[in-house]
Amino acid sequence: MATYDIAVIPGDGIGKEVMDYGVKALQIGAEIHGGFSFEFQQFPWSCEYYQQHGKMMPSNGIEILNGFNAIFLGAVGLPALVPDHISLWGLLIEIRREMRQYINLRPVKQMRGVQSPLASPKDFDIVVVRENSEGEYSPIGGRMGHNENEIAIQNAVFTRKGVDRAVRYAFELAVKRDKKFLTSATKSNGIIHSMPFWDEVFHQVGQEYNHIIQQSTHIDALCAFFVTKPHTLDVVVASNLFGDILTDLGAAIMGSIGIAPSANINPEKKYPSMFEPVHGSAPDIYGKGIANPIGQIWSAKMMLDFFGYEEIGHLLLEAIEDTLEQGIATPDLKGTSSTSEVGEAILGTFKKKQK
């Protein structure tokens, strides 16, 4: 029987409130529905840890994490304690880059039991493949000068290897889906070096996938399409920044950023992949017992998929939707239920599911 060692980092804010439900969902999936098991080890790395130690995780933190099969993250960031650029680059982004998690996978799906803010959502089901290691989030650049003469330079870095592997991953994902349709986010009419380069690699890789319908769409138009006709989209591949923006917009059209999951993937499995909700630490609602646990639980579903237990992952997603259809929802979804009420209802429903 396979055993998967999981590093659990609840992190900051509501991450500490929702993590337990994601862990329990994984345990139920293993104990009730599958011939495998999970072993969990929790780490206190967070902004509070930074206040005590002057760093977001120990100097050998990456070495420690490399001994696990996957990482389960809650949230990072408490700006009142630690500036965001320190907390994110000291933990989340450090893990993504050192673990070569160059694919960020985010589903955008119309959920049963959730009213989308769109007038006519028409049952959309999109997966965004975000390049996760370079692009516009390169650390290269700097500031110089003073007062009115001060300038800031931020260099975007696109490598052929980085773009190729993200685009190729997206094509392979499109092959497995019904629509066989891939859209590439670009802005080559305004960004004259990196985006034409991105388009060129997309076109070259696309020649190997003639059976896949493929198109390049400018990011501003693509954002509009997410709102006006998301049901026409299938797989979307985007650079680091464009993918980040599109998926937060995707969470909005789903109904709440509180339900949105993500996976930071090292496809070769040479390093552990990391699974986390999109919602962040939400310090404004921390401690109120109203945080939505669905983003964390859906991220657990993505972990199950990653380890090859897609049938069990599907049952967990069904349990989430069944619970929402019963009207059990937190305030961000216009419900009146607490974090624990939603989490326990989903877990209870999941236990009753049969393969």
VEXGULO-404747 format. One line per field, with one value per atom (N, C-alpha, C): x, y, z; chain; residue in three letters. Coordinates in steps of 0.2 Angstrom, whole numbers. Example, Ala and Ser with C-alpha at 12.3 -4.5 7.8 and 13.67 -1.06 7.14 Angstrom:
x: (66_62_66_64_68_64);
y: (-28_-22_-16_-11_-5_0);
z: (39_39_39_35_36_39);
chain: (A_A_A_A_A_A);
resn: (ala_ala_ala_ser_ser_ser);
REM end
This chain:
x: (4_0_4_3_7_5_11_10_13_10_12_14_20_22_20_16_14_16_19_21_16_13_7_10_8_10_4_0_-6_-4_1_3_0_-3_-6_-13_-16_-23_-28_-33_-38_-35_-28_-25_-25_-25_-25_-32_-37_-44_-46_-44_-47_-42_-36_-32_-34_-37_-39_-44_-48_-53_-50_-45_-42_-38_-35_-31_-36_-42_-47_-49_-50_-53_-48_-42_-37_-37_-37_-38_-44_-49_-56_-55_-52_-51_-46_-41_-37_-40_-43_-46_-52_-57_-63_-63_-60_-61_-55_-49_-43_-38_-34_-29_-22_-22_-16_-17_-12_-12_-8_-9_-6_-3_4_7_8_6_6_11_15_20_18_17_15_21_21_27_24_27_24_26_29_32_26_27_22_25_21_23_25_21_23_30_31_38_43_41_46_48_43_44_48_48_52_59_60_66_69_66_69_69_65_65_58_55_49_49_55_56_64_66_73_77_83_88_88_87_87_79_75_68_67_70_69_71_77_80_75_72_67_61_58_52_54_60_62_61_60_59_52_48_41_38_32_29_25_23_19_19_17_16_9_6_-1_0_-2_-1_-8_-8_-14_-15_-10_-10_-4_-2_4_3_5_4_0_3_0_3_1_4_5_1_2_8_11_17_23_22_27_25_29_27_26_22_20_26_30_36_41_41_45_42_36_33_32_30_29_35_40_47_50_49_52_49_43_40_37_32_28_32_35_38_45_48_54_53_47_46_44_40_39_45_50_55_61_62_67_65_58_55_53_55_54_47_43_35_33_35_34_28_23_16_12_8_2_-4_-8_-14_-20_-25_-31_-37_-42_-48_-53_-57_-62_-69_-73_-79_-85_-90_-97_-99_-100_-101_-109_-111_-118_-119_-124_-126_-123_-119_-116_-119_-122_-124_-119_-117_-112_-114_-110_-112_-114_-112_-113_-121_-124_-131_-132_-128_-129_-123_-121_-114_-114_-119_-119_-114_-114_-110_-102_-99_-92_-87_-82_-77_-70_-66_-60_-54_-48_-42_-37_-34_-29_-22_-18_-11_-7_-4_0_7_11_19_21_24_25_32_37_44_47_45_49_44_45_40_41_35_35_36_37_38_46_50_57_59_64_67_72_73_78_76_80_78_81_78_80_78_80_78_84_84_89_87_91_89_85_84_80_75_70_65_62_61_58_62_69_73_73_69_70_66_69_66_66_61_61_61_65_65_64_59_57_58_62_64_60_56_52_57_57_62_58_59_55_61_61_66_62_65_62_60_65_63_57_57_51_45_45_38_36_41_40_36_39_37_30_28_22_16_18_14_13_18_17_13_13_9_2_1_-6_-9_-5_-7_-9_-5_-6_-12_-14_-20_-26_-25_-31_-32_-27_-28_-33_-33_-37_-44_-45_-52_-56_-63_-68_-67_-66_-67_-60_-55_-48_-47_-47_-47_-42_-37_-32_-31_-32_-31_-25_-21_-15_-16_-14_-15_-9_-10_-4_-6_-1_-2_4_5_10_9_3_2_4_6_9_15_17_23_27_32_35_41_43_48_46_44_42_36_31_25_25_28_29_34_38_42_38_33_28_24_22_17_21_27_31_32_34_34_28_22_16_14_16_14_19_25_29_27_26_23_17_12_6_6_11_12_12_14_14_7_2_-4_-10_-9_-14_-21_-22_-29_-32_-28_-31_-32_-38_-40_-36_-33_-29_-29_-29_-29_-25_-23_-20_-24_-25_-30_-27_-27_-24_-28_-24_-26_-32_-32_-38_-44_-44_-50_-52_-46_-48_-51_-49_-52_-60_-61_-68_-72_-69_-72_-73_-69_-70_-77_-79_-85_-91_-90_-95_-97_-92_-93_-88_-88_-83_-84_-90_-92_-89_-86_-83_-76_-73_-66_-65_-59_-57_-51_-45_-39_-36_-33_-30_-23_-18_-11_-9_-5_-4_3_6_12_11_16_15_10_11_7_0_-1_-7_-11_-8_-11_-14_-10_-12_-18_-19_-24_-30_-30_-35_-39_-35_-37_-41_-39_-43_-49_-49_-55_-60_-56_-60_-63_-60_-63_-69_-69_-74_-80_-79_-85_-88_-84_-86_-91_-90_-94_-91_-84_-80_-73_-69_-62_-60_-65_-64_-65_-68_-68_-63_-59_-54_-48_-46_-40_-34_-28_-23_-18_-14_-9_-2_3_10_13_14_16_24_27_33_32_30_28_32_38_43_43_40_40_47_52_58_58_54_53_45_44_37_33_27_22_18_15_12_5_0_-7_-9_-13_-15_-21_-26_-31_-29_-33_-31_-32_-36_-39_-34_-29_-24_-26_-23_-24_-30_-33_-39_-39_-34_-34_-40_-44_-50_-55_-55_-60_-57_-51_-47_-50_-52_-54_-62_-65_-73_-76_-73_-76_-80_-79_-83_-79_-73_-69_-71_-71_-73_-68_-70_-65_-64_-69_-69_-63_-60_-53_-48_-48_-43_-45_-51_-54_-53_-55_-54_-46_-42_-35_-33_-36_-35_-37_-43_-45_-40_-36_-31_-25_-24_-18_-20_-26_-28_-27_-29_-29_-21_-17_-10_-7_-9_-6_-10_-14_-17_-24_-27_-33_-39_-40_-44_-51_-53_-60_-62_-57_-59_-59_-55_-55_-62_-64_-71_-76_-76_-81_-80_-74_-74_-77_-76_-79_-86_-89_-96_-99_-95_-97_-97_-92_-93_-99_-100_-106_-113_-113_-119_-120_-115_-116_-119_-116_-118_-125_-127_-134_-139_-137_-141_-142_-138_-138_-134_-129_-124_-118_-117_-112_-110_-104_-102_-104_-103_-106_-103_-97_-95_-99_-102_-107_-114_-115_-122_-125_-121_-124_-123_-126_-126_-122_-119_-115_-108_-106_-99_-94_-87_-82_-83_-84_-85_-91_-96_-102_-102_-99_-97_-92_-87_-82_-84_-88_-90_-96_-100_-105_-102_-96_-93_-90_-86_-83_-88_-94_-99_-102_-103_-105_-100_-94_-88_-88_-89_-88_-94_-99_-105_-104_-100_-99_-96_-98_-96_-93_-87_-84_-88);
y: (-6_0_6_11_17_22_25_30_36_42_48_53_55_60_67_70_77_82_87_93_98_99_104_110_116_122_127_127_131_138_141_148_153_158_164_164_168_170_164_164_159_153_153_146_142_144_140_138_141_139_134_134_129_123_123_118_111_111_105_101_105_101_98_102_99_92_92_87_81_82_77_74_78_76_71_72_68_61_62_56_51_55_51_48_51_48_42_42_36_31_32_27_24_28_25_23_27_26_23_22_20_15_12_7_11_17_21_24_28_32_38_42_49_49_52_54_61_65_72_74_79_83_90_94_101_105_111_116_122_126_133_139_138_143_148_154_159_166_171_178_178_175_174_171_166_163_168_172_177_182_184_189_186_179_176_174_173_170_175_180_184_181_176_172_168_167_164_156_154_146_146_140_139_139_140_140_134_128_122_120_125_123_119_121_118_111_110_103_99_102_98_96_101_99_94_94_90_82_81_74_72_76_74_73_70_68_74_79_84_89_95_101_103_104_107_113_119_125_129_132_136_143_147_154_157_163_166_174_177_184_187_192_196_203_207_213_218_217_221_219_213_210_210_208_207_210_214_216_210_211_205_203_208_205_201_202_198_191_191_185_180_183_179_176_181_178_174_175_171_164_162_156_153_156_153_153_159_159_156_156_152_144_142_135_133_138_137_136_140_141_135_134_129_122_121_115_114_119_118_117_120_120_125_123_128_128_124_124_126_131_132_131_126_124_126_130_132_131_127_126_132_134_139_135_134_129_132_132_133_128_129_124_124_117_116_120_123_126_133_135_142_147_152_157_161_161_165_172_177_184_185_181_182_181_185_184_177_175_169_165_161_158_152_148_143_137_136_130_130_135_135_130_128_123_124_128_130_128_127_125_130_134_139_136_135_133_139_141_147_145_148_147_150_147_148_150_150_151_157_160_166_171_174_179_186_188_195_195_189_189_188_189_189_194_192_197_201_201_205_212_217_224_228_234_238_245_249_256_260_266_271_278_283_290_292_298_301_306_306_311_311_316_316_313_311_307_300_298_291_286_281_276_269_265_258_254_249_245_237_234_227_223_219_215_208_207_201_196_190_185_179_178_173_168_162_158_153_150_146_139_137_131_132_138_139_140_143_144_137_134_128_123_122_117_118_125_127_126_128_127_120_116_109_105_107_104_106_112_114_110_109_105_98_95_88_88_93_93_94_98_99_92_88_82_77_78_74_76_82_85_85_86_84_89_96_101_101_98_99_106_110_118_121_124_128_135_140_147_149_153_156_163_166_173_177_182_186_193_197_204_207_203_205_211_214_221_226_225_230_229_223_221_218_221_220_214_212_207_200_201_194_191_195_192_189_192_189_183_183_177_171_173_168_165_170_167_163_164_160_153_152_146_142_146_143_140_144_141_135_135_130_123_124_118_116_120_119_115_115_111_104_102_95_92_97_95_98_96_98_96_91_89_93_98_102_109_112_118_123_128_132_140_144_151_156_161_166_172_174_180_185_191_196_196_198_197_201_207_211_209_206_203_196_193_186_187_193_195_196_199_201_194_190_183_179_180_176_179_185_188_186_187_187_180_176_170_164_163_158_151_150_143_141_146_144_142_143_142_135_132_126_126_125_126_132_136_142_142_144_144_151_153_160_161_167_169_170_171_171_176_182_188_187_186_185_179_174_168_170_174_176_180_185_189_186_181_178_173_170_165_169_175_178_181_183_184_178_172_166_164_166_164_169_175_180_177_175_172_166_162_156_158_164_166_168_166_168_166_170_168_163_162_157_150_149_142_140_144_143_139_133_130_131_128_128_123_121_116_119_119_121_115_113_106_106_101_99_93_93_88_81_82_76_73_76_73_72_76_76_79_84_88_88_89_89_95_93_98_101_107_111_112_111_112_118_123_128_131_134_138_145_148_155_161_160_165_169_167_171_170_174_174_178_182_186_188_192_195_198_201_205_200_194_189_184_184_179_179_173_173_173_175_176_169_164_158_157_162_162_161_159_158_152_152_147_141_135_129_126_128_124_125_131_131_126_125_121_113_112_105_104_108_107_106_110_109_102_99_92_87_89_85_85_91_92_87_87_83_75_73_66_65_70_69_68_72_72_65_62_56_50_52_46_44_47_45_49_50_55_53_47_45_47_46_48_56_59_66_69_65_67_67_61_60_66_68_74_80_82_87_87_81_80_81_79_81_88_92_99_102_100_103_100_94_92_96_98_102_109_112_118_118_113_113_112_110_110_117_122_128_129_125_125_129_135_140_145_147_153_160_165_172_174_172_175_172_166_164_165_170_173_168_163_159_161_157_159_154_149_144_146_143_144_140_141_137_130_129_122_118_122_119_117_121_119_113_114_109_102_102_95_92_97_94_91_94_91_85_85_78_73_74_69_67_71_69_65_66_63_56_55_48_43_46_42_40_44_42_35_32_26_26_23_23_19);
z: (0_0_0_-4_-5_1_4_9_6_7_5_11_11_17_14_18_17_22_19_24_24_30_31_34_30_32_33_38_39_37_39_38_42_39_42_41_46_45_45_40_39_37_35_33_39_45_51_53_50_52_47_41_35_34_36_35_37_43_46_42_38_34_28_25_19_21_27_29_31_34_35_29_24_17_14_15_12_16_23_27_25_24_22_16_11_4_5_9_10_14_19_24_21_18_16_9_5_-3_-6_-3_-7_-3_-7_-4_-3_0_1_8_10_16_16_20_21_28_28_34_34_39_39_45_43_48_47_52_52_54_50_52_53_58_60_56_50_46_44_46_45_47_46_48_56_60_67_68_64_64_62_57_55_61_65_70_76_76_81_79_72_70_64_62_57_50_49_43_42_36_36_37_36_37_39_42_43_37_38_32_29_32_29_27_27_26_19_14_7_8_11_12_16_21_25_20_16_12_7_4_-1_1_7_9_9_7_7_0_-1_-7_-10_-5_-7_-1_-3_2_2_8_8_12_9_11_12_18_20_17_19_17_19_16_18_18_23_23_29_33_38_37_33_31_38_43_49_53_51_55_50_44_39_32_29_22_18_13_9_5_2_-2_2_8_12_14_16_18_11_6_0_-3_-4_-7_-2_5_10_11_8_9_3_1_-5_-11_-13_-20_-19_-13_-12_-13_-11_-12_-19_-22_-29_-34_-32_-37_-35_-29_-27_-28_-28_-30_-37_-41_-48_-50_-46_-47_-53_-59_-64_-68_-65_-68_-62_-63_-58_-61_-58_-61_-57_-61_-57_-61_-58_-62_-61_-66_-65_-67_-63_-64_-61_-65_-62_-57_-51_-46_-45_-44_-42_-35_-35_-28_-27_-32_-31_-37_-35_-40_-42_-49_-52_-52_-51_-53_-60_-64_-71_-73_-77_-79_-82_-87_-90_-91_-85_-85_-90_-91_-96_-94_-88_-86_-89_-87_-89_-85_-88_-85_-88_-85_-88_-84_-86_-83_-85_-81_-83_-81_-86_-84_-84_-79_-78_-77_-81_-80_-74_-70_-63_-60_-65_-62_-65_-70_-73_-75_-81_-84_-80_-79_-76_-69_-66_-58_-57_-62_-61_-56_-52_-47_-50_-56_-59_-60_-58_-59_-53_-52_-46_-46_-41_-41_-40_-43_-42_-43_-41_-41_-35_-34_-28_-31_-27_-28_-35_-38_-45_-50_-48_-53_-52_-47_-45_-50_-52_-57_-54_-56_-55_-61_-62_-67_-65_-69_-67_-74_-74_-80_-80_-85_-86_-90_-88_-91_-94_-100_-103_-107_-105_-108_-113_-118_-122_-118_-114_-110_-106_-102_-98_-101_-107_-111_-114_-117_-120_-116_-110_-105_-103_-102_-99_-105_-111_-117_-118_-118_-119_-114_-108_-103_-104_-106_-108_-114_-119_-124_-122_-118_-116_-112_-108_-104_-108_-114_-118_-122_-123_-126_-122_-115_-111_-110_-112_-111_-117_-116_-122_-127_-126_-131_-136_-133_-137_-139_-135_-137_-132_-134_-130_-133_-128_-129_-126_-129_-126_-125_-119_-117_-120_-123_-126_-125_-127_-128_-132_-138_-143_-147_-146_-149_-145_-139_-135_-131_-130_-127_-132_-135_-141_-141_-136_-136_-133_-126_-123_-126_-128_-130_-137_-142_-148_-148_-143_-141_-139_-134_-131_-137_-141_-147_-152_-153_-157_-155_-148_-145_-145_-144_-144_-151_-156_-163_-164_-163_-164_-161_-154_-151_-153_-155_-158_-164_-168_-174_-173_-167_-165_-162_-162_-159_-164_-170_-175_-174_-170_-168_-162_-160_-154_-158_-156_-159_-154_-158_-154_-156_-152_-153_-148_-151_-146_-146_-140_-138_-134_-135_-131_-124_-119_-112_-111_-113_-112_-115_-121_-124_-120_-118_-114_-108_-104_-98_-99_-105_-106_-108_-111_-113_-107_-102_-95_-92_-94_-91_-96_-102_-107_-110_-110_-113_-111_-104_-102_-104_-106_-108_-114_-118_-124_-123_-117_-116_-113_-114_-111_-107_-110_-107_-109_-104_-106_-103_-107_-105_-105_-100_-99_-95_-96_-92_-85_-81_-74_-71_-74_-72_-75_-82_-85_-82_-80_-77_-70_-66_-60_-60_-65_-65_-68_-73_-75_-70_-66_-61_-55_-54_-49_-52_-58_-61_-62_-63_-63_-57_-51_-45_-44_-46_-45_-49_-55_-59_-56_-53_-49_-44_-41_-35_-29_-28_-22_-23_-21_-21_-16_-11_-5_-8_-14_-16_-21_-23_-28_-26_-29_-27_-32_-30_-35_-34_-39_-38_-41_-37_-40_-41_-47_-49_-52_-50_-53_-57_-63_-67_-67_-67_-67_-60_-55_-48_-45_-47_-44_-38_-37_-31_-29_-23_-21_-24_-26_-28_-22_-23_-17_-19_-15_-16_-11_-13_-9_-12_-7_-10_-12_-16_-19_-14_-9_-6_-2_0_4_12_16_23_26_22_23_31_33_40_42_38_39_42_41_44_48_49_53_60_63_70_70_65_65_64_62_60_54_49_43_37_38_32_28_22_17_17_19_19_12_7_1_-3_-3_-7_-5_2_5_3_4_2_-5_-9_-17_-18_-15_-16_-14_-9_-7_-13_-16_-22_-27_-28_-34_-32_-25_-23_-24_-23_-25_-32_-36_-44_-45_-42_-44_-42_-37_-35_-39_-43_-48_-45_-40_-37_-40_-46_-49_-48_-47_-46_-39_-34_-27_-27_-31_-31_-34_-38_-41_-36_-32_-27_-22_-20_-15_-18_-25_-28_-28_-29_-29_-22_-17_-10_-8_-11_-10_-13_-20_-23_-20_-18_-14_-8_-5_2_0_-6_-8_-10_-13_-16_-10_-4_2_5_2_5_11_12_17_15_16_13_18_18_22_19_23_20_14_12_5_-1_1_-4_-3_2_4_8_11_16_23_28_35_39_36_40_42_47_49_45_46_43_45_52_54_51_51_48_41_37_30_29_33_33_35_40_43_38_35_31_25_22_16_18_24_26_27_30_31_25_20_13_10_10_7_10_16_19_16_14_12_5_1_-6_-7_-13_-15_-22_-22_-29_-34);
chain: (A_A_A_A_A_A_A_A_A_A_A_A_A_A_A_A_A_A_A_A_A_A_A_A_A_A_A_A_A_A_A_A_A_A_A_A_A_A_A_A_A_A_A_A_A_A_A_A_A_A_A_A_A_A_A_A_A_A_A_A_A_A_A_A_A_A_A_A_A_A_A_A_A_A_A_A_A_A_A_A_A_A_A_A_A_A_A_A_A_A_A_A_A_A_A_A_A_A_A_A_A_A_A_A_A_A_A_A_A_A_A_A_A_A_A_A_A_A_A_A_A_A_A_A_A_A_A_A_A_A_A_A_A_A_A_A_A_A_A_A_A_A_A_A_A_A_A_A_A_A_A_A_A_A_A_A_A_A_A_A_A_A_A_A_A_A_A_A_A_A_A_A_A_A_A_A_A_A_A_A_A_A_A_A_A_A_A_A_A_A_A_A_A_A_A_A_A_A_A_A_A_A_A_A_A_A_A_A_A_A_A_A_A_A_A_A_A_A_A_A_A_A_A_A_A_A_A_A_A_A_A_A_A_A_A_A_A_A_A_A_A_A_A_A_A_A_A_A_A_A_A_A_A_A_A_A_A_A_A_A_A_A_A_A_A_A_A_A_A_A_A_A_A_A_A_A_A_A_A_A_A_A_A_A_A_A_A_A_A_A_A_A_A_A_A_A_A_A_A_A_A_A_A_A_A_A_A_A_A_A_A_A_A_A_A_A_A_A_A_A_A_A_A_A_A_A_A_A_A_A_A_A_A_A_A_A_A_A_A_A_A_A_A_A_A_A_A_A_A_A_A_A_A_A_A_A_A_A_A_A_A_A_A_A_A_A_A_A_A_A_A_A_A_A_A_A_A_A_A_A_A_A_A_A_A_A_A_A_A_A_A_A_A_A_A_A_A_A_A_A_A_A_A_A_A_A_A_A_A_A_A_A_A_A_A_A_A_A_A_A_A_A_A_A_A_A_A_A_A_A_A_A_A_A_A_A_A_A_A_A_A_A_A_A_A_A_A_A_A_A_A_A_A_A_A_A_A_A_A_A_A_A_A_A_A_A_A_A_A_A_A_A_A_A_A_A_A_A_A_A_A_A_A_A_A_A_A_A_A_A_A_A_A_A_A_A_A_A_A_A_A_A_A_A_A_A_A_A_A_A_A_A_A_A_A_A_A_A_A_A_A_A_A_A_A_A_A_A_A_A_A_A_A_A_A_A_A_A_A_A_A_A_A_A_A_A_A_A_A_A_A_A_A_A_A_A_A_A_A_A_A_A_A_A_A_A_A_A_A_A_A_A_A_A_A_A_A_A_A_A_A_A_A_A_A_A_A_A_A_A_A_A_A_A_A_A_A_A_A_A_A_A_A_A_A_A_A_A_A_A_A_A_A_A_A_A_A_A_A_A_A_A_A_A_A_A_A_A_A_A_A_A_A_A_A_A_A_A_A_A_A_A_A_A_A_A_A_A_A_A_A_A_A_A_A_A_A_A_A_A_A_A_A_A_A_A_A_A_A_A_A_A_A_A_A_A_A_A_A_A_A_A_A_A_A_A_A_A_A_A_A_A_A_A_A_A_A_A_A_A_A_A_A_A_A_A_A_A_A_A_A_A_A_A_A_A_A_A_A_A_A_A_A_A_A_A_A_A_A_A_A_A_A_A_A_A_A_A_A_A_A_A_A_A_A_A_A_A_A_A_A_A_A_A_A_A_A_A_A_A_A_A_A_A_A_A_A_A_A_A_A_A_A_A_A_A_A_A_A_A_A_A_A_A_A_A_A_A_A_A_A_A_A_A_A_A_A_A_A_A_A_A_A_A_A_A_A_A_A_A_A_A_A_A_A_A_A_A_A_A_A_A_A_A_A_A_A_A_A_A_A_A_A_A_A_A_A_A_A_A_A_A_A_A_A_A_A_A_A_A_A_A_A_A_A_A_A_A_A_A_A_A_A_A_A_A_A_A_A_A_A_A_A_A_A_A_A_A_A_A_A_A_A_A_A_A_A_A_A_A_A_A_A_A_A_A_A_A_A_A_A_A_A_A_A_A_A_A_A_A_A_A_A_A_A_A_A_A_A_A_A_A_A_A_A_A_A_A_A_A_A_A_A_A_A_A_A_A_A_A_A_A_A_A_A_A_A_A_A_A_A_A_A_A_A_A_A_A_A_A_A_A_A_A_A_A_A_A_A_A_A_A_A_A_A_A_A_A_A_A_A_A_A_A_A_A_A_A_A_A_A_A_A_A_A_A_A_A_A_A_A_A_A_A_A_A_A_A_A_A_A_A_A_A_A_A_A_A_A_A_A_A_A_A_A_A_A_A_A_A_A_A_A_A_A_A_A_A_A_A_A_A_A_A_A_A_A_A_A_A_A_A_A_A_A_A_A_A_A_A_A_A_A_A_A);
resn: (met_met_met_ala_ala_ala_thr_thr_thr_tyr_tyr_tyr_asp_asp_asp_ile_ile_ile_ala_ala_ala_val_val_val_ile_ile_ile_pro_pro_pro_gly_gly_gly_asp_asp_asp_gly_gly_gly_ile_ile_ile_gly_gly_gly_lys_lys_lys_glu_glu_glu_val_val_val_met_met_met_asp_asp_asp_tyr_tyr_tyr_gly_gly_gly_val_val_val_lys_lys_lys_ala_ala_ala_leu_leu_leu_gln_gln_gln_ile_ile_ile_gly_gly_gly_ala_ala_ala_glu_glu_glu_ile_ile_ile_his_his_his_gly_gly_gly_gly_gly_gly_phe_phe_phe_ser_ser_ser_phe_phe_phe_glu_glu_glu_phe_phe_phe_gln_gln_gln_gln_gln_gln_phe_phe_phe_pro_pro_pro_trp_trp_trp_ser_ser_ser_cys_cys_cys_glu_glu_glu_tyr_tyr_tyr_tyr_tyr_tyr_gln_gln_gln_gln_gln_gln_his_his_his_gly_gly_gly_lys_lys_lys_met_met_met_met_met_met_pro_pro_pro_ser_ser_ser_asn_asn_asn_gly_gly_gly_ile_ile_ile_glu_glu_glu_ile_ile_ile_leu_leu_leu_asn_asn_asn_gly_gly_gly_phe_phe_phe_asn_asn_asn_ala_ala_ala_ile_ile_ile_phe_phe_phe_leu_leu_leu_gly_gly_gly_ala_ala_ala_val_val_val_gly_gly_gly_leu_leu_leu_pro_pro_pro_ala_ala_ala_leu_leu_leu_val_val_val_pro_pro_pro_asp_asp_asp_his_his_his_ile_ile_ile_ser_ser_ser_leu_leu_leu_trp_trp_trp_gly_gly_gly_leu_leu_leu_leu_leu_leu_ile_ile_ile_glu_glu_glu_ile_ile_ile_arg_arg_arg_arg_arg_arg_glu_glu_glu_met_met_met_arg_arg_arg_gln_gln_gln_tyr_tyr_tyr_ile_ile_ile_asn_asn_asn_leu_leu_leu_arg_arg_arg_pro_pro_pro_val_val_val_lys_lys_lys_gln_gln_gln_met_met_met_arg_arg_arg_gly_gly_gly_val_val_val_gln_gln_gln_ser_ser_ser_pro_pro_pro_leu_leu_leu_ala_ala_ala_ser_ser_ser_pro_pro_pro_lys_lys_lys_asp_asp_asp_phe_phe_phe_asp_asp_asp_ile_ile_ile_val_val_val_val_val_val_val_val_val_arg_arg_arg_glu_glu_glu_asn_asn_asn_ser_ser_ser_glu_glu_glu_gly_gly_gly_glu_glu_glu_tyr_tyr_tyr_ser_ser_ser_pro_pro_pro_ile_ile_ile_gly_gly_gly_gly_gly_gly_arg_arg_arg_met_met_met_gly_gly_gly_his_his_his_asn_asn_asn_glu_glu_glu_asn_asn_asn_glu_glu_glu_ile_ile_ile_ala_ala_ala_ile_ile_ile_gln_gln_gln_asn_asn_asn_ala_ala_ala_val_val_val_phe_phe_phe_thr_thr_thr_arg_arg_arg_lys_lys_lys_gly_gly_gly_val_val_val_asp_asp_asp_arg_arg_arg_ala_ala_ala_val_val_val_arg_arg_arg_tyr_tyr_tyr_ala_ala_ala_phe_phe_phe_glu_glu_glu_leu_leu_leu_ala_ala_ala_val_val_val_lys_lys_lys_arg_arg_arg_asp_asp_asp_lys_lys_lys_lys_lys_lys_phe_phe_phe_leu_leu_leu_thr_thr_thr_ser_ser_ser_ala_ala_ala_thr_thr_thr_lys_lys_lys_ser_ser_ser_asn_asn_asn_gly_gly_gly_ile_ile_ile_ile_ile_ile_his_his_his_ser_ser_ser_met_met_met_pro_pro_pro_phe_phe_phe_trp_trp_trp_asp_asp_asp_glu_glu_glu_val_val_val_phe_phe_phe_his_his_his_gln_gln_gln_val_val_val_gly_gly_gly_gln_gln_gln_glu_glu_glu_tyr_tyr_tyr_asn_asn_asn_his_his_his_ile_ile_ile_ile_ile_ile_gln_gln_gln_gln_gln_gln_ser_ser_ser_thr_thr_thr_his_his_his_ile_ile_ile_asp_asp_asp_ala_ala_ala_leu_leu_leu_cys_cys_cys_ala_ala_ala_phe_phe_phe_phe_phe_phe_val_val_val_thr_thr_thr_lys_lys_lys_pro_pro_pro_his_his_his_thr_thr_thr_leu_leu_leu_asp_asp_asp_val_val_val_val_val_val_val_val_val_ala_ala_ala_ser_ser_ser_asn_asn_asn_leu_leu_leu_phe_phe_phe_gly_gly_gly_asp_asp_asp_ile_ile_ile_leu_leu_leu_thr_thr_thr_asp_asp_asp_leu_leu_leu_gly_gly_gly_ala_ala_ala_ala_ala_ala_ile_ile_ile_met_met_met_gly_gly_gly_ser_ser_ser_ile_ile_ile_gly_gly_gly_ile_ile_ile_ala_ala_ala_pro_pro_pro_ser_ser_ser_ala_ala_ala_asn_asn_asn_ile_ile_ile_asn_asn_asn_pro_pro_pro_glu_glu_glu_lys_lys_lys_lys_lys_lys_tyr_tyr_tyr_pro_pro_pro_ser_ser_ser_met_met_met_phe_phe_phe_glu_glu_glu_pro_pro_pro_val_val_val_his_his_his_gly_gly_gly_ser_ser_ser_ala_ala_ala_pro_pro_pro_asp_asp_asp_ile_ile_ile_tyr_tyr_tyr_gly_gly_gly_lys_lys_lys_gly_gly_gly_ile_ile_ile_ala_ala_ala_asn_asn_asn_pro_pro_pro_ile_ile_ile_gly_gly_gly_gln_gln_gln_ile_ile_ile_trp_trp_trp_ser_ser_ser_ala_ala_ala_lys_lys_lys_met_met_met_met_met_met_leu_leu_leu_asp_asp_asp_phe_phe_phe_phe_phe_phe_gly_gly_gly_tyr_tyr_tyr_glu_glu_glu_glu_glu_glu_ile_ile_ile_gly_gly_gly_his_his_his_leu_leu_leu_leu_leu_leu_leu_leu_leu_glu_glu_glu_ala_ala_ala_ile_ile_ile_glu_glu_glu_asp_asp_asp_thr_thr_thr_leu_leu_leu_glu_glu_glu_gln_gln_gln_gly_gly_gly_ile_ile_ile_ala_ala_ala_thr_thr_thr_pro_pro_pro_asp_asp_asp_leu_leu_leu_lys_lys_lys_gly_gly_gly_thr_thr_thr_ser_ser_ser_ser_ser_ser_thr_thr_thr_ser_ser_ser_glu_glu_glu_val_val_val_gly_gly_gly_glu_glu_glu_ala_ala_ala_ile_ile_ile_leu_leu_leu_gly_gly_gly_thr_thr_thr_phe_phe_phe_lys_lys_lys_lys_lys_lys_lys_lys_lys_gln_gln_gln_lys_lys_lys);
REM end
